[in-house]
Amino acid sequence: MGCFECCIKCLGGVPYASLVATILCFSGVALFCGCGHVALAGTVAILEQHFSTNIRDHAVLSDVIQMMQYVIYGIASFFFLYGIILLAEGFYTTSAVKELHGEFKTTACGRCISGMFVFLTYVLGVAWLGVFGFSAVPVFMFYNIWSTCEVIKSPQTNGTASVEQICVDIRQYGIIPWNAFPGKICGSALENICNTNEFYMSYHLFIVACAGAGATVIALIHFLMILSSNWAYLKDASKMQAYQDIKAKEEQELQDIQSRSKEQLNSYT
């Protein structure tokens, strides 16, 4: 076999569906974790500088955000390992790899592991749907603030006395208590907040993090379809293996009967 034929056969053994899902999963998790971590830090800075000057008012929120940042580290590490495991499982169950390395035998343990991956990926997919919905909350909050600033900048309201009556009360979102001071920002002060780099970066980073969570959900759905197909393939392969074992056993018994018959016939003659 030439070098070109070997390369073609090796490329045929690559589980491209699992590879695409792994790349999409890594990209989505990286966007969510990286952008989400920086955006959370920027959110704390905005709250401390403008909406809640007393540290005690947002102490609980700061602790929650710090805990979420540590959770992000764990999510990134876990999905890096889990994506590699699923990619390896895709290589194992690729039929072209079986042809490349010869005969193989599926075991009950292997089928159980494949079924466990299907269940675990389903649970993670449902969990990431919740993460995707949760990551849309800060996007909605920042969008409301940004749209309010656009109203202030509009020619109809710019330079009029009604500008100072346009306010954003961050306390209504429940992230800081109602006794937080000032809690509400109006008019030109709100416009200055929207012009800061912290607000601009946090807003767009939350959007990217939400998109990353959505990409991770799509990747897990893709993985779920692949794993279900691989589990069905292993199940059919086990049935074919059992059929071949029974067939080989019957053929061996038939050969033994024929050999004994020939021996008895020779002894008679």
C-alpha positions as CSV (number, residue, x, y, z in Angstrom):
1,M,0.0,0.0,0.0
2,G,1.4,3.4,-1.0
3,C,1.8,6.5,1.1
4,F,-1.2,8.2,-0.5
5,E,-3.5,5.2,0.1
6,C,-2.3,5.1,3.8
7,C,-3.1,8.8,4.2
8,I,-6.5,8.4,2.7
9,K,-7.3,5.4,5.0
10,C,-6.1,7.3,8.1
11,L,-8.1,10.3,7.2
12,G,-11.1,8.1,6.8
13,G,-10.7,7.0,10.4
14,V,-11.1,10.5,11.8
15,P,-14.5,11.1,13.4
16,Y,-15.2,14.4,11.8
17,A,-18.5,14.9,13.5
18,S,-16.9,14.5,16.9
19,L,-14.1,16.7,15.9
20,V,-16.4,19.5,14.8
21,A,-18.4,19.2,18.0
22,T,-15.3,19.3,20.1
23,I,-14.0,22.4,18.4
24,L,-17.4,24.1,18.8
25,C,-17.5,23.1,22.5
26,F,-14.0,24.4,23.2
27,S,-14.7,27.6,21.5
28,G,-18.1,28.2,23.2
29,V,-16.7,27.4,26.7
30,A,-13.6,29.5,26.1
31,L,-15.8,32.5,25.0
32,F,-18.2,32.1,27.9
33,C,-15.5,31.6,30.6
34,G,-13.0,34.2,29.4
35,C,-15.5,37.0,28.5
36,G,-17.8,36.2,31.5
37,H,-14.9,36.5,33.9
38,V,-13.8,39.9,32.7
39,A,-17.3,41.2,32.3
40,L,-18.2,40.2,35.9
41,A,-15.1,42.1,37.2
42,G,-16.2,45.2,35.1
43,T,-19.7,45.0,36.5
44,V,-18.4,45.1,40.1
45,A,-16.3,48.2,39.2
46,I,-19.3,50.0,37.7
47,L,-21.5,49.2,40.8
48,E,-18.8,50.3,43.2
49,Q,-18.1,53.6,41.4
50,H,-21.6,54.7,40.5
51,F,-24.6,52.7,42.0
52,S,-23.4,51.5,45.4
53,T,-20.7,53.6,47.1
54,N,-21.1,51.8,50.4
55,I,-19.2,48.5,50.3
56,R,-21.6,46.8,52.8
57,D,-24.5,47.3,50.4
58,H,-23.0,45.1,47.7
59,A,-20.9,42.8,49.8
60,V,-23.1,39.8,49.1
61,L,-23.1,40.5,45.4
62,S,-19.3,40.8,45.4
63,D,-19.0,37.4,47.2
64,V,-21.4,35.8,44.7
65,I,-19.5,37.2,41.7
66,Q,-16.2,36.0,43.2
67,M,-17.6,32.6,43.6
68,M,-18.9,32.6,40.0
69,Q,-15.4,33.5,38.8
70,Y,-14.0,30.4,40.6
71,V,-16.8,28.3,39.2
72,I,-15.8,29.5,35.7
73,Y,-12.3,28.1,36.3
74,G,-13.8,24.8,37.2
75,I,-16.1,24.8,34.1
76,A,-13.2,25.5,31.8
77,S,-11.1,22.7,33.2
78,F,-13.9,20.2,33.3
79,F,-15.0,20.8,29.7
80,F,-11.5,20.7,28.4
81,L,-11.1,17.2,29.8
82,Y,-14.7,16.1,28.9
83,G,-14.3,17.3,25.3
84,I,-11.1,15.2,24.9
85,I,-12.8,12.2,26.4
86,L,-15.8,12.5,24.0
87,L,-13.4,12.9,21.1
88,A,-11.5,9.8,22.1
89,E,-14.8,7.9,22.4
90,G,-15.6,9.1,18.9
91,F,-12.3,7.7,17.6
92,Y,-13.0,4.4,19.3
93,T,-16.5,3.9,17.8
94,T,-15.6,5.0,14.3
95,S,-16.1,2.1,11.9
96,A,-13.2,3.1,9.7
97,V,-10.8,2.8,12.7
98,K,-12.1,-0.7,13.3
99,E,-11.3,-1.6,9.7
100,L,-7.9,0.0,10.1
101,H,-6.9,-1.9,13.2
102,G,-8.6,-5.2,12.4
103,E,-11.2,-7.1,14.3
104,F,-12.5,-5.8,17.6
105,K,-14.9,-7.0,20.3
106,T,-17.4,-4.9,22.1
107,T,-18.0,-5.6,25.8
108,A,-20.9,-4.9,28.1
109,C,-18.6,-2.5,30.0
110,G,-17.9,-0.5,26.8
111,R,-21.6,-0.3,25.9
112,C,-22.3,0.8,29.5
113,I,-19.7,3.6,29.3
114,S,-21.2,4.8,26.0
115,G,-24.7,4.9,27.6
116,M,-23.3,6.8,30.6
117,F,-21.8,9.4,28.2
118,V,-25.2,9.8,26.6
119,F,-26.9,10.4,29.9
120,L,-24.2,12.7,31.2
121,T,-24.2,14.8,28.0
122,Y,-27.9,15.1,28.2
123,V,-27.7,16.4,31.7
124,L,-25.0,18.8,30.8
125,G,-27.0,20.0,27.8
126,V,-30.0,20.8,30.1
127,A,-27.7,22.5,32.6
128,W,-26.1,24.7,29.8
129,L,-29.6,25.7,28.6
130,G,-30.0,27.2,32.1
131,V,-26.6,28.8,31.9
132,F,-27.5,30.3,28.5
133,G,-30.7,31.7,29.9
134,F,-28.9,33.1,33.0
135,S,-26.2,34.7,30.8
136,A,-28.9,36.6,29.0
137,V,-29.9,38.4,32.2
138,P,-26.9,40.8,32.4
139,V,-27.2,41.4,28.6
140,F,-30.8,42.5,29.2
141,M,-29.8,44.7,32.1
142,F,-27.0,46.4,30.2
143,Y,-29.2,46.8,27.1
144,N,-31.8,48.6,29.2
145,I,-29.1,51.0,30.5
146,W,-27.7,51.5,27.0
147,S,-31.1,52.2,25.5
148,T,-31.8,54.7,28.2
149,C,-28.6,56.5,27.4
150,E,-29.5,56.5,23.7
151,V,-32.8,58.3,24.7
152,I,-30.8,60.9,26.6
153,K,-28.5,61.4,23.6
154,S,-31.4,61.7,21.1
155,P,-32.0,65.2,19.6
156,Q,-35.6,65.3,21.0
157,T,-34.4,65.2,24.7
158,N,-30.8,66.5,24.5
159,G,-30.4,69.9,26.1
160,T,-33.9,69.9,27.7
161,A,-34.8,69.9,31.3
162,S,-36.5,66.5,31.0
163,V,-33.1,64.8,30.5
164,E,-32.5,64.8,34.3
165,Q,-35.8,63.0,34.8
166,I,-34.6,60.0,32.7
167,C,-33.2,57.6,35.3
168,V,-32.0,54.0,35.7
169,D,-32.6,52.4,39.1
170,I,-30.3,49.3,39.3
171,R,-32.0,48.2,42.5
172,Q,-35.1,47.0,40.6
173,Y,-33.0,44.2,39.2
174,G,-32.4,42.8,42.7
175,I,-28.6,42.7,42.5
176,I,-28.3,45.4,45.3
177,P,-30.6,46.1,48.2
178,W,-33.2,48.9,48.1
179,N,-31.3,50.8,50.8
180,A,-28.2,51.1,48.6
181,F,-27.0,54.6,47.9
182,P,-27.4,56.1,45.4
183,G,-28.9,53.1,43.6
184,K,-30.5,55.4,40.9
185,I,-28.6,57.5,38.3
186,C,-30.2,60.1,36.1
187,G,-29.5,62.4,33.3
188,S,-26.0,63.5,32.4
189,A,-24.5,61.3,35.1
190,L,-26.1,58.2,33.5
191,E,-24.7,59.3,30.1
192,N,-21.2,59.6,31.5
193,I,-21.5,56.0,32.8
194,C,-22.4,54.8,29.3
195,N,-19.4,56.6,27.9
196,T,-16.9,54.7,30.2
197,N,-14.7,51.9,29.0
198,E,-15.9,49.6,31.8
199,F,-19.5,49.8,30.6
200,Y,-18.7,49.4,26.9
201,M,-16.4,46.4,27.5
202,S,-18.7,44.7,30.0
203,Y,-21.8,45.1,27.8
204,H,-20.1,43.6,24.7
205,L,-18.3,40.9,26.7
206,F,-21.6,39.8,28.2
207,I,-23.0,39.5,24.7
208,V,-20.0,37.4,23.6
209,A,-20.3,35.2,26.7
210,C,-24.0,34.6,26.0
211,A,-23.1,33.7,22.4
212,G,-20.5,31.3,23.8
213,A,-23.0,29.6,26.0
214,G,-25.3,29.2,23.1
215,A,-22.5,27.7,21.0
216,T,-21.8,25.2,23.9
217,V,-25.5,24.2,23.9
218,I,-25.3,23.5,20.2
219,A,-22.1,21.5,20.7
220,L,-23.6,19.4,23.4
221,I,-26.7,18.7,21.3
222,H,-24.3,17.7,18.5
223,F,-22.4,15.4,20.9
224,L,-25.7,13.9,22.1
225,M,-26.6,12.9,18.5
226,I,-23.2,11.5,17.9
227,L,-23.1,9.5,21.2
228,S,-26.6,8.1,20.5
229,S,-25.5,7.0,17.1
230,N,-22.3,5.4,18.5
231,W,-24.2,3.6,21.2
232,A,-26.6,2.1,18.6
233,Y,-23.6,1.1,16.5
234,L,-22.0,-0.7,19.5
235,K,-25.3,-2.4,20.3
236,D,-25.6,-3.7,16.7
237,A,-21.9,-4.7,16.7
238,S,-22.4,-6.7,19.9
239,K,-25.4,-8.5,18.3
240,M,-23.4,-9.3,15.2
241,Q,-20.5,-10.5,17.4
242,A,-22.8,-12.8,19.3
243,Y,-24.2,-14.1,16.0
244,Q,-20.7,-14.7,14.6
245,D,-19.7,-16.6,17.8
246,I,-22.7,-18.9,17.6
247,K,-22.1,-19.4,13.9
248,A,-18.4,-20.3,14.5
249,K,-19.4,-22.6,17.3
250,E,-21.9,-24.4,15.1
251,E,-19.4,-24.7,12.3
252,Q,-16.8,-26.2,14.7
253,E,-19.3,-28.7,16.0
254,L,-20.2,-29.7,12.4
255,Q,-16.6,-30.2,11.6
256,D,-16.1,-32.3,14.7
257,I,-19.1,-34.5,13.7
258,Q,-17.8,-34.9,10.2
259,S,-14.3,-35.8,11.4
260,R,-15.7,-38.4,13.9
261,S,-17.9,-39.8,11.1
262,K,-14.9,-40.2,8.9
263,E,-12.9,-41.9,11.6
264,Q,-15.7,-44.4,12.3
265,L,-16.1,-45.1,8.6
266,N,-12.3,-45.7,8.3
267,S,-12.4,-48.0,11.3
268,Y,-15.2,-50.1,9.7
269,T,-13.4,-50.4,6.4
